[in-house]
Amino acid sequence: MKFIHLSFIFLTCFISRSFAQDCGFDGLHKNLLKNDPQYRQQVIEAEAQIQKAIKEQETRRSNARAESTMSTLYYIPVVVHVVHTGEPVGSINNPSEARIIGAINYLNDVFAGTHPGLDPSGAGNIQIQFVLAKSDRNCEAFNGIDRIDFSGNATYVASGVQDPNQNSKNGISDNDLKKGTLWDPPFYYNIWLVNKISGNTLGYATFPGFNVSNANGVVMVAREMDSLKMVLVHEIGHGLNLYHVFEGSANNTQCQNNTDCTQQGDGVCDTDPITFERSSCRTGINPCTGTNYSKNTEYNFMSYSRCNTLFTPGQKARMLAAMTLPSLAVLARSPALLVPGISNFAEPPLLCTPSFPKPLPNGYGVTSVSVNDIRMESGNARFDGNGYLNFAANCNRRFTLQPGGTYTFTVSTSGYANEQVRAWIDYNKDGVFDNATEQIILANTLSNFSGNPPYPAVSAMFTIPPGAKNGEMLRMRVIAEPSNSWNVSPIGDACFIPSFGQVEDYAVFISASVLPAVMEYVKGEMLNNAVRITWKTSSEINTDAFEIERSYTGKEYSSIGTVPASGHTNGDAYAYSDKTYTGNVIYYRIKQVDKGGQFNYSTVVTVKRETAPENAITITNNPFADKFGITVATPVQSKVKINLLDITGKLLYTRSAEALGNTTISITPDTRKLLAGMYLVQVTINGKTTTRKIIKQ
């Protein structure tokens, strides 16, 4: 435990910083809203989904104590594009791998709520972490860093990238930066490190939108990619759908509208209305509320202050709600999170390639394809700009299946009229899709899109047949077209050319070495003097058992029990109670083992035991003549209040503190003016109070 001694000053939060950042989000966001109808529609649809998800969070949340251990933990794969101009690795504009890893580690410490400089009144653990991608676009092993030499671009060398907040044309455009350097957004969150951004801007990002968009990602100056620097944390906040806390205020005299805190300002209800401000950490009266300025705005990572130490619980709820958007949810299941298990990828053969003489202007076609919980997103014929999308050429756009497995196949469409859908898998890899033996779905009439998500969808079950080629890439084809009510032909076979809809191809890999189960969540909570671990799988194939492993350090684990698998291919829910644990902080993970002995691990869940106030308090030197001491040990983040009272209950001394987890608070009140006699020490920890008697001699 850390020991913090307090007398006149209780707790001081600190984070090293040297600037108040300028961010290009506002200019870019407003420009895209004005000029890009697809982006504007994506933002509208995303906001509707976020508000729905926030309400669902509130319904599910049974109590605040269990929240941090009961939430899903999301992992997002990141690829860092270092856009240098020929400088050596390790220079300011071509940062070393160690510097980049340090910046990602700091980002994760902030989002885990574990960095010592964070304000304890903030949201704590956001339940989102970031991982440098472990596989590249060819599914080869990768360190997550893509170095790109732009020394041949004279405009970039001289001026960097244009500032989205200005009309200046100095530098290359955002589109020119990302063209040719963007990695597939459903599988990588892209971060570009550039030599400069014109003006005073240090970085910018866009909202994720409802569906996957090529606009997603962060652009920031390379020198700010370092531990303890705020730009990456701030821009990732935008990438997870957070506005600036001063959203809606253009200057330091204009207050935000606030008749509906969920729809106005920053869309978060625990940040007060404020005016725009740069640099300072304001105190005193907030003219927009008539009350004192709050830490929730002045110390917020989404402000322009120099005091960035917190996200609020409302911002956490909004970021977690954003993770339910298809554009971000697909990232949390990206194969780039895993060390690659496929090498020498080769696109499967095809004898029938669709040909479209011109782009289709209609809003019909496939918007997503799912096999069980693995979902691939796309647009439609108008947004994709093409009637044929060959995702089978992308090894990340693959579905990994197992021989004999049974799966649920789902297609969603976005047309404003009924649509028909048909799909196949070329099991024998002859380049031909057979209607009799290789068709996996046929649906003649999907209901039309109402204008609000979710999109219309249809599902069917299919089973991998005996004789399907294993260990090789196969091709899946999906076709969507308005139904015959539009006087178009039925989809007769896989060579059908839609008049209004789309054809999409995907890779399918059938492998006996597929991991045994897909884990939906792992949760842990204290319950009746035991730790109850619960988990749920969304699919199981050949799964034998689940081993529960425990650690007190987060590094060395030992097995404490086994739960047999149910054998249900669509997954099941499980539970295990640990009654033999010791200590106050315990780490758990689930080892999934298949019948062939293969295994993999779930994410780690951390459970912290609350200590009863009477067991957390130690009083030293009692009875005392001059001084006595009070020590409070708090294994979890706690609000602590200590009162010294006389025997009649009169308050003589009080101190309050916000204690981080695994912290001991020690104080020595000044008792020189106290008369001999009995006194009471009253200690309140997270609302629970205990009282001790002390005697001055």
N, C-alpha and C positions, 0 to 999 in steps of 0.2 A: 504493500500500500504506500501511496504518497502521503507525506505528512506536511500539512499546511498550518503554520502557526499564525494565529490572528490575534491582534489586540485592538489597535485603532482602525486598521484597514483589514477588511475581511477577504474579499476575493478580487483579483484583478485579471481581466481577460486581455490577452495580447495576441496580435498577429503582426508579423513584420510586413510593412507596406511602405511604398514611397510615392504613391500617386493616387489621384482620383481619375478613374478611367473615363475615356470617351468611347461610346459604343455606337456602332453603325446600324443597330437593329431597327431603330425607328424609321430612318430613311429608307432602308431596304424593304422593310415590311410595308410601309405606306406605298412605296412605288409598285411593289408586286400586287397589292390590293387594287391599285388603280389600273394597272396595265395588263395583269395576267388573270384572266377569268378563271382558269383552272386553280390557281393558288387561292383566289378569293373564295371559290366554292369549297375548296379543301378546308380553309380556316373556319368557314361557317359550319360545315359538317363536324369538324373536330370539336368546336366549342359546344355543340349540342351533345356530342358523346361525352365530353369532359364533365359537363354539368350532370348528366345522367349517372356517370361513374362516381362522382362525388356523393350524390344522394345514396347510391348503393353502398359506398363506404360507411356512411353514417348509419345506415340500417344494420350493416354487419357488425359494426363496432360494439361489442358487448360492454367493455369497460376499458378505461384508459390504461390500466395496469398491464393488461395482456396485449395491448396494441403492438408494441415494438417486437414482440416475439411471435405474433400471430400473422403478420403481414407477409406477403410474397416478397422474396428478395430477387430483384431483377439484375441481370448482367448484360451490359451492352458492349459489343465488340467495336473497337476503335482502330482506324487506320490513320496514322499521322503522315501527311504529305509534306515533306520539307522541301519547299520550292526555293532553292538557293541559286546563286549566280556564279558558281565555281569555287566558292570559299571552301576551305578544308573542313572536314567534320570536327566539331568541337569549337568552331568559331561562333560568334554571336548570332549570325543568321543561318547557320547550319549546325544546330545544337547536337551535342553528343547523345548517344542512347541513354546514358546515365541521367542527363538533364531531363530528357523527355520522360523517363520512368519516374524521376522525382516529382515532376509536375502531375503525372497521373496518380501517383501515390498520394500526393497532397489533396488532389480532387477527391479521391476515394475516402481519405480521412475526414474531409468536410462532409461528404454525403453519408458517411457512417456515423457522424456525430462524435468522433473520437479524438479529433485534434484538440490539444490542450488550450488553444487560443479561442475556441468557440464560446459564445455566451450560453450558459446553461439554460437560459430561459427560451432558447430557440427550439426548433423542431426535433433536434437530436438525430436519430438514425432515419434517413430518408428512405432506406431500403432499396437503393439503386447504386450499383457499382459499375466501374468501367474497366475493361480488359483490353490490352493491346491484342489485336487479332492474331490468332495462332496459325492461320492458314491464309494463303494468298488467293488471287482469282483463279489460279490453276490448281487449287487445292493442295499446294505444296507447303511445307513447313515455313513459317514466317515470323519475324520479330515484331510486326505491327508498324514498322517505319518504312515509308516509301520516299526515297530521296530522288528529287527531280531537278535536273540542271536546266535553268532558264537563262543561262548566260548568253544564249543566242538571241534573246528577245530584248532589243535595245530599249523599248519603252518600259518594260518591267525592270530592267537593270537601273534605269534612271529614276523611275517614279513609282515603282511597285504597282499597287492595285488602287483603283479609284475608290474614293470615299463615298459610301452610299448616302451619307447625310448632305453631300454637296453636289452641285451641278458641274463641278470641275471634271474635265476629261483627262486630267493628269493620271497616268498609269493605265494598265490594262483593265478591262471590264471584268466583273464577276463571272460572266459567261465565258470569257476568254481564259480566265484562270482555270475554271472547272472543266472546260471542254478538253477531253482527252486525259484528264487526271482523275476524274470522279470514279470511284469504285462503287460497285452495285449497291445502291442505298438499302435494299432489303436485307443485306448481309453485313454491311459495314457502316458505322457512323464516321463520316469523313471530317477530318480536321486538317486545314491547310495552314502551314506556317510560312509567312511571306516576309520579304525583306522590309517592306514598309507599306502603309496605307496612307494615301494623301490626306492632308489635313492633320487633325489631332487624334484621329480614330485609332484605337488599339486593337479592335476586333469587332466582328459582327456575326450574327447567326440568324436563321429563320425559324419560324414555328414549324413543327413537324407536319401539320396538315393531317387530314383523315387517312388518306391513302399515301403510299410511298411517292415521294417527289424527288426529282433531281436537284431541287433547291436546298434540300436538307444538308446541314453541316455547319461547321464553325470555320471562319477565316480570322486569323489573328497574327500580329507581328511576332516574329520568331523570338525576339529577345524576352518576351513575356512568358514564354513556355519554360517555367521554372517553379520549383517548390516555393510555397508561401506567396506566390503572386496570384492576384485576384481575377485576371482577365478570363482565364479558362473556366473558372467556377461560374462567373457571371454569364458568359456566353452559353455554357451548357444549360444554365437556367432558362435562357430563351429557347434553346433546343428542346426543352421539356415543357414548353408552353407557358413560361412565366413572362409577364410584362415587367417593365420598370415599375418600381413602387410609385413613381410620380406620373404614370401613364394618364394622359388627359390634361396635363398642365404644361403649357408652353413656356412659362417664365416664372419668376419667383414671386409674382403677385396673383397668379391665376390658380384658384383652388379647383380640384377635380369635382365633377358632379358625383353625387353619392346617394342618390335616392334608392339605388339597388346595387349593393356592394358586389353581387355576383355577376353583374353585367356591365358595371361602369368602373372607371379607374383601372386598377390592375386585376380586377375580377376576384380579389381575395378579401375576405371580410375581417381578418385580424390585422390588416395594415390600414392605419388611419388615412383619410384624405389629407394630402399635403400639396405644396407647391413645388415646382422644379427647383432643384438646388444642386450646385456643383461644389465639391470639395469638403465643405464644413460638415460637422456632426452636430446638428442644431440642438439646443436646449432652450428652456423657457416655454412660452406659450405658443402653441401652434395656431395661427390665425384661422385655419380651416376647421378647427374643432373647438377652440376656446379652452382646451386643456393642454397639459404639457406635451411636448413632443415625445414620441414613444421610441424605444429601442427598435421596435418592429419595423420602423421605416428608416431611422437614422443609422442603424447598425446593420442594415440589410444588405446581403450580397447583390441584390438587384437595384441598389441605389448608386449614386455617383459619389458617395462620401468616402472618407479615408478610414472609416471605422467598421469595415465589413466583418461581422462576426456571427451572423445567423441567417437562416431561413426560418420562416414562421410555420406553425402547424398547418395553417391554411395553404401556404405555398407547397408544403409537403403533400397535402391532399390533392392539390392541382397537378403536381408532378406525377404522383402515383396514378391519378386518373388519366393523364396523358399516356402512360404506359399501356392502357387498354386500347389505344388507337391502333388500328392495323399497321400503320406506318412504323410504330415503335415496338408493338408486340412481336412482330416478325423478327426484329433485331434480337430480342431476348431468346429466340430459338435458332439463331444463326449457326450454321456449321463452322463459321470462322471462330467461334468460341472454343472449339475443340482442336486438339492436335490432329492433323489430317490422317485419315485411315485409308484414303484412296490416292493412288499415284498413277501417273501416265494416263490421265483422263483423255478419252477419245470420244468425239461426238458420234452418237449412234447413226446408222445408215438410214437413208430415206429415198424412196423412189418417186414420191409424189410431193413436190414443193409447190405450195399455193403461190399464185401470181396475181397481184393486184395492179391494174394499169395506173391507178392514181390513189392518193390517200382517201379514205372514207370519211366524210364529214359528219357522220351520224354518231350519236351517243349510245350505240349498242355494242354488245360484246361481253367478253369475260372480264370481271374485275378481281376475282380471286379463285384459286384452286387449292383445295385442302385434301390431304390424306390423314385421317385421324386429326391430331392437333397441329400438324405441320402445314402451314398456310403460305402460299405464294401470292403476292399482290401484283396487280397491274392496273392500268387505266381502262379505257374502252377504246373503240375505233377512232373516235375524234381526239381524245387526249393522248393516246399512244401514237397517233399520226400514221398508223399502219394497220392493215387488215391481217397481217401475219407477224407474229412474234416468235422467233425461234430461240426459246430459252434452253432448249436441249443442248445448245453449244456452250452453256455456262455450267461448270461443274457444281457451283453452289446452288443452282436452281434444280436440285435433284431431290427425289424422294427415295430414301433408303428403306427397303422392305426385306422380308424374310421368306424363304420358301414355305409355301403352305399357309402363310398368314392370311387372316381375314381383316379387311380394312373398310372404313367408312370414307367414301369419296364424296366431296361436296364442291359444287360450282356455284358462284354468285354472278349475277349479271346486273347491268345498270340501265337498260333501255326503258323508255317510257311507253313501251308496248309489250305484250306477251312475247316471250322468247322460247325457242327450242334449243336443247343442248344434247350433244352426243360426244362420247369420249372412248378412247381405246388405248391399250398398251401393246406394243409389238413384242410379245413374249418370246417369239422364236428368232427375233432380230433379222428378219429377212427384208426389212424395209417396207413391208406391206401390212396394213391393218385389216384383219379379217373380222367381218361383222358377226360371224357365228361364234368364234372362239376367243376373240381379243377385245370385244366391246365391254366396257365396264359401266356405262350409263347411257340411257336413252330417255329423255324427258321432252314431251311434245309441247307443253304449255307452262312456262313460268309466269307468275303474276307480274304485272308491270311495276316499275319503280315508282314509289310515291313521292319522291323528292327528298325524303329524309332517311338516313341510314337506320337500320342495316339494309343492304341491297337484297333483292329477291334471291333465294338460293334453293337448290335441290340437292338431295343426297341419295346415295345408293351404296349397298354393300358389294364388295368383290373379294374373291379369294385367288391367291396366286396358284395357278394350275400346275400339276405335275408336268415336268418337261420344260418349264420356263428356264431360260438361260440364267445361270447364276454367275456372279462375279464379273459381269460385263454391263456396260451402260446400254439400256434399252430406251426406246422413245415412247413417250405418252403424247397423244394428240387430243386436244379439246376444241370443239367448234360450238359457237353460239350464233344464232341468227333469229330475227323476228319470226314468229310462228306463221302458219299458213293464212292467218287472218290478214296478213299484209300482202297476200297474193304472191308470196315467194315459195320456192320449192322446199319440200322437206329435205333435211340433211340425209342424203342417201348413203353416203360412205365417207371415208376419211379424205377423199380427194375433192370433196365439195368446196366450192368457192362462194363464200357469202356475198350477198349484195349489199348488206348493211352491217353485218356483225363481224366476227373475228375468228381466226384460227390461232391457237397457241400450242407450242410444243414444249415438253419438259423431259428431263432425263430421269430415268428410274434405274436404281441399282439394287439388284436382288442379291443379298449376301447372307450366308449363314452366320456370319460373325457380327451381325447387327447387335447393338447393345440391348440388354434384356427388357428394359422398361423405360417409359417416358414419364418422368416425375413432374407432376403438376405443382405440388407444393410440399414443404416440410415445415412444421410448426412445433413450438414448444411452449409450455406454460407450467407454473407451479400449481399443483392441485392436491390438496389434502396431504401435505408433507411428502409428496412425490413429484417428480418431473414427468409430465405426460407428453410424449412425443407422438404427433399424428402426422400422417402423410397420405397423399393421394396420387395414384398413377392414372394417366389418361389412356394408356395402352400398355399391354404386357404380351410379349411373345416369348415363349420358352423360358419364362422366368421361374426360378426355383424358390428363392427365399430372399428375405431382406435382413441383413445383419445390422444391428444398432451399435454404433461405436461412440465412445465418450472420451473427452479430453478435458483436462483442467488448465492446459496451456494454449490450446488452439493449434498445437503442432503434433504432439505424440498422442495417438488414439489407440484405444483397446476395445475389443468387442465385449459387450455386456449382455447381449441377447439376440435371439433370432426369431423372426416371424415368417412362417411359410407363406408363399405366394398363393393367391386364390385361384390362379389359372384363368381368370377372366380376361379375354383379349382386349376388351374395352376399358380395362383398368378397374381399380377398386380403392377403397379407403381402408387405412390400417391405423393401429395405435399400439403404443408400448409404454408402460409405466416404470420409471427408474426409481426404486425405493432405496437404493444403496449409495446414492451420491453423497459427496461431502463438499465443503467449500461454498462459496457464494456466487461464483461465476463458472458455468459449466457449458462446454461446447459439445454438440452432437452432430453426427452425420449418418446417413443411411447408405450401406453398401448393398447395391443391387447385384445379385448373383444369378446367372442363368444355369440351365441344366447341363451345359457343357463346361461349366467352371469359369466362364468369362464374367467380368464384373466391372462396374463403374460406381462412382460416388455421387451422392446428391450434394447440393449446397450445404453449407454449415449453418446451423441455427444456434444462437447463443441464448442461454437462459440465466437470468440473474435473480438470486434469492434475496428477497427483502428481509432485513433484520428488524425484529421488534424493537421499539425504542428502548425498552428496559434492558435489552441485551446489547444495545449499541453504545451505551453511556458508561463512562468511567469517571469517577470523581476521585481526585488524589488530594492528599494532605487534609483529611477530614477526621477529627476536629482540627481546626487551624487557628493559629495565633495572628498571622499576618496575611497569608495568601493561600488560596486553594486553586486547583485546576479542574477544568471540565474537558474531557475528550469525547468526541462523537465520531464513531467509525461508520461510514456509509458505503456499502458495497455497490449500491446503485445510485444513479443521479437523484439527488434529494434536495428538498427545501427544508432548511433547518432554522429553528428559532429557539433561542435560549433566554429565559427570563430568570432573574433573581428577585425573590419576593420576601418581605418580612412575614412573620407568623400571622398577621392580619390579612395578608393578601396584597399589600401595597407593593407596587412595582418599583424596584430600586435600580435595576439594570436590565438592559435588553440588547441582544444582538441577533441579526438575521444573516443567513448565508445561503448561497446556492452552491451545493457541493457536487462535484462531478463524481462519477462512479469510482469505486476503490479509493476513496479519499478519507483521511482522518482530519477533523477539525479540532484544534486545541486552543483554548482561551484561558486567560487568567484575569478575572475581573479585579478592578481596584476596590479593595475592601477596608482601606485604612480608616474610613469614617464610620464603619459599622461598629455598633456596640456589641458587647458580648451577649450571646444568646443563640436561639435557634432561628434558622432561615430555610427557605424552600428554593430549590433549583428546579425549574420547570422546562423541559426540553420537548419540543414538538418537531417530529420528522414526518414530512409528507402528510400533515394533518392529524397524526397520532401522537398523543401527549403522554408523558410519564413525569412523575414528580419524585424528587429525592430530598431528604432532610440533610442539612449541614449544620455544624455548630462552630461558632466563634468563641474561643476561650478568653 
